Amino acid sequence: MLPHGDLDETPPTTSSASAEPEHSDTVTAQPLRSEEDLLALRHAVRAATLRVGFGLVDQTRVVTAASELARNAYVHGRGGTFELKTVQSAGRIGLQLSVTDEGPGIPDLDTAFIDGYTTGSGLGHGLGGARRLMDEFHVRTTPGQGTTIVAVRWDSRP
């Protein structure tokens, strides 16, 4: 597997090393069209992390990753949609983030994951940082047609 996850035509909900989620509920679907949407998304994700019982560290990881991915879709992907699901597998509970945009796509995904690389005015840590914060991370991108990222964070508490 490439270090950034699957690049199949259909984005997976879990990595090939994990079992399919046994149960999932859509928690929220959020358009990404304004700064207000990004703020509402952060609040919804924080509430979801509390609802599933994540500890403070996992709460922070998921909210940070969601914020980075949503901002990328808003800034670089000309807006998009964000979906958050609660998933369960093998007795574990997690949150699945799905971000889709219809922007220009990512022409060189390997380069996009290099810390410091940016196509805008940011620091270039967003995509790689979000991947490091999540347990599973999958990207489907097509130049000229957009990008979909699906990431899962499992509760790390025993």
Stockholm file with secondary structure:
# STOCKHOLM 1.0

chainA/1-158         MLPHGDLDETPPTTSSASAEPEHSDTVTAQPLRSEEDLLALRHAVRAATLRVGFGLVDQTRVVTAASELARNAYVHGRGGTFELKTVQSAGRIGLQLSVTDEGPGIPDLDTAFIDGYTTGSGLGHGLGGARRLMDEFHVRTTPGQGTTIVAVRWDSRP
#=GR chainA/1-158 SS CCTTCCCCSSCCSSCTTSCCCSEEEEEEEEEESSHHHHHHHHHHHHHHHHHHTCCHHHHHHHHHHHHHHHHHHHHTSSSEEEEEEEEEETTEEEEEEEEEECSSCCSCHHHHTSTTCCSSSSCSCHHHHHHHHSSEEEEEEETTTEEEEEEEEECCCC
#=GC SS_cons         CCTTCCCCSSCCSSCTTSCCCSEEEEEEEEEESSHHHHHHHHHHHHHHHHHHTCCHHHHHHHHHHHHHHHHHHHHTSSSEEEEEEEEEETTEEEEEEEEEECSSCCSCHHHHTSTTCCSSSSCSCHHHHHHHHSSEEEEEEETTTEEEEEEEEECCCC
//
